Amino acid sequence: GRNEARRQNTGGTQRQDALPTDTDNTILQATGLKRSFNEAGRELHVLRGVDLSVHHGEWLSILGRSGSGKSTLLHLIGGLDRPTAGSVLFNGDTDITKLRGGKLDRYRNTHVGLVFQQYHLLPELSALDNVLIGAMLGRSLIAWPGQRSQARERAEGLLERVGLKDRLTHRPNKLSGGERQRVAIARSLINQPQVLLADEPTGNLDIDTSASIMDLFRELHREGQTLVMVTHDHAVANIGDRTVTLTKGKLEK
């Protein structure tokens, strides 16, 4: 319904239509994902066989308590970690668990955007430069000087978009928690990712600031951004289109 309408609204030329028909609406497909860690000689099974699909333009919430494996699942989808078993298909044909080197970097830098609970901003850089770092990582050093001014314009536009146009030169220690998270969101969007992955994005924020961050996500989603968000908060999870619950490394049926 809504995804179909979105495709028609954009003239039917979006990449969704170029997908094989059997995965026409699926951007991410996780199958049989397992992740174990060896802790002091003991095998710790964090994910125990997860099957999950994410559709184009969807806001999927992954709900779970602390220790349920939800951050691990997000890291596997984002290419930050490799599963012990299973696969993650991106756009129907690329198994990201098999990517190495530059191809894996490209997936992480350009196809997905990552937002974390802890912001992960570089303390010595301004808000603007923290956002620009994301653009720089995806380009060669030779090409970067010619692309810098365009990237800077986009970074400034994104910071304005998230309500920080008066904070471009501020370093993270001069920003509130909510402002830092807004910088992190702007950075995650700099390369126009197909999927935005958010790991407890309101976990460190008070109620009012959390609500304003969720409003920003709502706005992005209305414009067609695919979102996958993990949270332990039912109220936050319910803002999305669909919620799946992870318990002790397995999705509840």
C-alpha positions as CSV (number, residue, x, y, z in Angstrom):
1,G,0.0,0.0,0.0
2,R,2.1,2.9,1.3
3,N,5.3,1.7,-0.3
4,E,3.5,1.2,-3.6
5,A,2.1,4.8,-3.4
6,R,5.6,6.0,-2.6
7,R,7.0,4.3,-5.7
8,Q,4.3,5.9,-7.8
9,N,4.8,9.3,-6.3
10,T,8.5,9.2,-7.3
11,G,7.7,8.4,-10.9
12,G,8.5,4.7,-10.6
13,T,12.2,5.2,-11.3
14,Q,13.4,4.5,-7.8
15,R,15.8,1.6,-7.2
16,Q,12.9,-0.3,-5.5
17,D,11.5,-1.0,-9.0
18,A,14.9,-2.4,-10.2
19,L,14.8,-5.2,-7.7
20,P,13.8,-8.8,-8.8
21,T,10.1,-9.3,-8.3
22,D,10.4,-11.9,-5.6
23,T,12.2,-9.4,-3.3
24,D,10.6,-6.4,-4.8
25,N,9.9,-4.7,-1.5
26,T,12.7,-6.1,0.7
27,I,15.8,-4.1,1.3
28,L,17.3,-6.3,4.1
29,Q,16.8,-10.0,4.6
30,A,18.4,-11.7,7.5
31,T,18.3,-15.5,7.5
32,G,19.4,-17.9,10.3
33,L,21.5,-15.3,12.1
34,K,23.5,-16.7,15.0
35,R,26.2,-15.0,17.0
36,S,28.2,-16.6,19.8
37,F,31.1,-15.3,21.8
38,N,33.6,-17.2,23.8
39,E,33.7,-15.8,27.3
40,A,36.2,-17.3,29.8
41,G,36.1,-20.6,28.0
42,R,32.3,-20.6,27.9
43,E,30.2,-20.3,24.7
44,L,27.8,-17.4,25.0
45,H,24.9,-17.7,22.5
46,V,23.7,-14.1,22.0
47,L,21.6,-14.7,18.8
48,R,20.1,-18.1,18.3
49,G,18.8,-18.1,14.7
50,V,17.0,-14.9,13.7
51,D,15.0,-14.5,10.4
52,L,14.1,-10.9,9.7
53,S,13.0,-8.9,6.7
54,V,13.0,-5.1,6.4
55,H,10.9,-3.5,3.6
56,H,11.7,-0.3,1.6
57,G,10.4,2.8,3.3
58,E,9.4,0.9,6.5
59,W,10.2,1.9,10.1
60,L,10.9,-1.4,11.9
61,S,11.3,-1.4,15.7
62,I,13.3,-4.2,17.3
63,L,12.1,-4.3,21.0
64,G,14.0,-6.1,23.7
65,R,15.4,-6.0,27.2
66,S,19.0,-5.3,27.9
67,G,21.0,-8.5,27.0
68,S,18.3,-9.8,24.5
69,G,20.8,-9.5,21.6
70,K,19.2,-6.5,19.8
71,S,22.3,-4.4,19.5
72,T,24.2,-7.4,18.3
73,L,21.5,-7.9,15.6
74,L,21.8,-4.3,14.5
75,H,25.6,-4.6,14.3
76,L,25.3,-7.6,12.0
77,I,22.8,-5.8,9.8
78,G,25.1,-2.8,9.7
79,G,28.2,-4.8,8.8
80,L,30.0,-3.9,12.0
81,D,30.2,-7.5,13.1
82,R,30.0,-10.9,11.4
83,P,27.6,-13.7,12.4
84,T,28.7,-17.1,13.6
85,A,26.1,-18.5,11.1
86,G,23.5,-17.1,8.7
87,S,23.3,-14.4,6.0
88,V,22.2,-10.8,5.5
89,L,21.0,-10.0,2.0
90,F,21.0,-6.3,1.0
91,N,18.8,-5.3,-1.9
92,G,18.1,-8.9,-2.8
93,D,21.5,-9.8,-4.1
94,T,24.4,-8.8,-1.9
95,D,25.3,-10.9,1.2
96,I,27.0,-8.4,3.4
97,T,28.4,-11.1,5.7
98,K,30.7,-12.1,2.8
99,L,31.9,-8.6,2.0
100,R,35.6,-7.7,2.8
101,G,37.8,-4.7,2.7
102,G,36.7,-1.8,0.5
103,K,33.4,-3.3,-0.4
104,L,32.4,-3.7,3.3
105,D,33.6,-0.2,4.0
106,R,31.5,1.1,1.2
107,Y,28.4,-0.7,2.5
108,R,28.9,0.8,6.0
109,N,29.8,4.3,4.7
110,T,27.2,4.8,2.0
111,H,24.4,2.3,2.1
112,V,23.6,2.4,5.8
113,G,23.7,5.2,8.3
114,L,24.3,4.4,11.9
115,V,23.1,6.3,15.0
116,F,24.3,5.1,18.5
117,Q,23.2,5.7,22.0
118,Q,26.6,7.2,22.9
119,Y,26.7,9.6,19.8
120,H,30.4,8.7,19.0
121,L,31.4,12.2,18.0
122,L,35.0,13.2,17.8
123,P,35.6,15.7,20.7
124,E,38.2,17.8,19.0
125,L,36.0,18.6,15.9
126,S,33.2,21.0,15.5
127,A,29.6,19.9,14.8
128,L,30.1,20.6,11.1
129,D,33.4,18.7,10.9
130,N,31.9,15.7,12.7
131,V,29.2,15.5,10.0
132,L,31.8,16.1,7.2
133,I,33.9,13.2,8.4
134,G,31.2,10.9,7.2
135,A,31.4,12.3,3.7
136,M,35.2,12.2,3.7
137,L,35.4,8.5,4.7
138,G,33.5,7.5,1.6
139,R,35.8,9.2,-0.9
140,S,39.4,9.0,-2.1
141,L,41.9,11.5,-0.9
142,I,42.5,12.6,-4.4
143,A,38.9,13.3,-5.2
144,W,38.0,14.8,-1.8
145,P,39.4,18.4,-2.3
146,G,37.1,18.8,-5.4
147,Q,34.1,17.5,-3.5
148,R,34.6,19.2,-0.2
149,S,32.6,22.4,-0.8
150,Q,29.6,20.4,-2.1
151,A,29.8,18.1,0.9
152,R,30.2,21.0,3.3
153,E,27.0,22.6,1.8
154,R,25.2,19.3,2.4
155,A,26.5,19.0,5.9
156,E,25.4,22.6,6.7
157,G,22.0,21.9,5.2
158,L,21.6,18.7,7.4
159,L,22.6,20.5,10.6
160,E,20.1,23.2,9.8
161,R,17.5,20.5,9.1
162,V,18.1,19.0,12.5
163,G,17.8,22.4,14.2
164,L,21.5,23.2,14.7
165,K,22.2,26.0,12.2
166,D,23.5,28.2,15.1
167,R,25.8,25.4,16.4
168,L,28.0,24.6,13.4
169,T,31.3,25.6,15.1
170,H,30.5,24.2,18.5
171,R,32.5,21.2,19.7
172,P,30.6,18.3,21.4
173,N,31.5,19.4,24.9
174,K,29.6,22.7,24.3
175,L,26.4,20.8,23.1
176,S,23.6,19.2,25.1
177,G,22.9,15.5,24.8
178,G,20.0,16.1,22.5
179,E,22.2,18.4,20.3
180,R,25.0,15.8,20.1
181,Q,22.4,13.2,19.0
182,R,21.2,15.6,16.3
183,V,24.8,16.0,15.1
184,A,25.1,12.2,15.0
185,I,21.9,11.9,13.0
186,A,23.0,14.6,10.5
187,R,26.3,12.6,10.1
188,S,24.5,9.4,9.5
189,L,22.5,11.0,6.7
190,I,25.5,12.7,4.9
191,N,25.9,10.0,2.3
192,Q,22.1,9.6,1.7
193,P,22.0,6.0,3.1
194,Q,19.2,3.7,2.0
195,V,18.7,2.4,5.5
196,L,19.1,4.3,8.8
197,L,20.0,2.0,11.7
198,A,19.5,3.5,15.2
199,D,20.7,1.7,18.4
200,E,18.8,3.1,21.4
201,P,18.9,6.6,20.0
202,T,17.0,8.1,22.9
203,G,18.7,5.9,25.6
204,N,20.7,8.8,27.1
205,L,18.1,11.5,26.7
206,D,15.4,13.0,28.9
207,I,11.7,12.6,27.9
208,D,11.3,16.0,26.1
209,T,14.6,15.6,24.2
210,S,13.7,12.0,23.3
211,A,10.3,13.2,21.9
212,S,12.0,15.8,19.7
213,I,14.5,13.2,18.4
214,M,11.5,10.9,17.6
215,D,9.8,13.8,15.8
216,L,12.9,14.1,13.6
217,F,12.8,10.4,12.8
218,R,9.1,10.7,12.0
219,E,9.9,13.5,9.5
220,L,12.7,11.5,7.8
221,H,10.4,8.4,7.6
222,R,7.6,10.5,6.0
223,E,10.1,11.4,3.3
224,G,10.7,7.8,2.6
225,Q,13.7,6.9,4.8
226,T,13.9,3.3,5.7
227,L,14.5,3.0,9.5
228,V,15.5,0.1,11.7
229,M,15.6,1.0,15.4
230,V,16.4,-1.0,18.5
231,T,15.0,0.0,21.8
232,H,13.9,-1.4,25.2
233,D,11.1,1.3,25.4
234,H,7.6,0.1,24.3
235,A,6.4,3.7,23.7
236,V,9.4,4.5,21.5
237,A,9.0,1.2,19.6
238,N,5.3,1.8,18.9
239,I,6.1,4.9,16.9
240,G,7.3,2.7,14.1
241,D,5.3,0.8,11.5
242,R,6.0,-2.6,12.8
243,T,7.6,-4.0,16.0
244,V,9.3,-7.3,16.5
245,T,10.4,-8.5,19.9
246,L,13.7,-10.2,20.6
247,T,13.9,-12.4,23.7
248,K,17.1,-14.3,24.7
249,G,18.4,-14.2,21.1
250,K,15.3,-15.3,19.3
251,L,12.4,-13.3,17.8
252,E,9.1,-14.0,19.4
253,K,6.5,-15.5,17.1
